[in-house]
Amino acid sequence: MLKINTLKELKAEQVSLRVKKSRLENDIKLGFNELKAELTSFRSISKDAEELLASKDNHFLGFSLGTLADILTEKFLLKNSGLITKFILPIIVNKATSGLVEGNKTKIVGWLSNLTNKLAGKTE
């Protein structure tokens, strides 16, 4: 902070502070516009992903969630169980989860889309 002794120095400091304030406000506006552009691209990517995952021909969502359920069941839930249980139950869980997800794919993707829109600040 400068020590101001005269009225002339005070007015010069006021001018420099106003210039600094306007420069910072412009920086904030530019940053906000960049963030807004990034969120717009995120929304378009999430919309494209929604269309990709919800298509009838694509079984990616059911396969990936079924495999995740299989791994979680085998590695964590049945870590200390017997050999037969450890191999049979994860396959059953995988098939059940895959079927459940494939049947409700549009609902799941719609829910995820709504969640990402809420996180991005867009409500419908």
URTA-V128449 format. One line per field, one symbol per residue. phi: phi as a letter, one per 20 degrees, with the letter a starting at -180 (. if undefined). burial: b if it has 16 or more other C-alpha atoms within 10 Angstrom, else e. Layout:
phi: ???
burial: ???
This chain:
phi: .feedcfffffffffffffffffffffffffffffffffffffffffffffffeffeedfffffffffffffffedfdfdefffffeefffffffffffffffdgffffffffffffffenddd
burial: eeeeeeeeeeeeeeeeeeeeeeeeeeeeeeeeeeeeeebeeebeebbeebebbbeeeebebbbebbbbbbbebbeeebeeeeeeebeeebbebbbebbeebbeebbebbbeebeebbeeeeeee
